[in-house]
């Protein structure tokens, strides 16, 4: 594997875990808001 390929795969590898956490957080937050929006609105 060339040096350029090695650098490329190291960048991909180190960027994968934070990206999974960030996109996972966004997906869970969006899902929770959608589920909460299905319930009755309480304007008390």
C-alpha positions in Angstrom: 0.0 0.0 0.0 1.4 3.4 -0.9 1.9 6.2 1.5 -1.0 8.1 0.1 -3.4 5.1 0.5 -2.1 4.7 4.1 -2.8 8.3 4.9 -6.2 8.1 3.3 -7.3 5.0 5.2 -6.0 6.5 8.5 -8.1 9.6 8.0 -11.2 7.5 7.1 -10.6 5.3 10.2 -10.1 8.2 12.6 -13.1 10.1 11.2 -15.5 7.1 11.3 -16.1 6.9 15.1 -16.9 10.6 15.7 -19.2 10.6 12.6 -21.0 7.5 13.9 -21.6 9.2 17.3 -22.7 12.5 15.8 -25.1 11.0 13.2 -26.4 8.5 15.7 -27.2 11.3 18.2 -28.9 13.3 15.5 -30.9 10.2 14.4 -32.0 9.4 17.9 -33.0 13.0 18.6 -35.0 13.3 15.4 -36.7 10.0 16.2 -37.6 11.0 19.7 -39.0 14.3 18.5 -41.1 12.5 15.9 -42.4 10.1 18.4 -43.2 12.9 20.8 -45.0 14.8 18.1 -47.4 11.9 17.6 -48.8 12.2 21.1 -51.5 14.6 22.2 -50.6 18.3 22.5 -51.1 19.6 26.0 -51.6 23.3 26.1 -52.2 23.7 29.9 
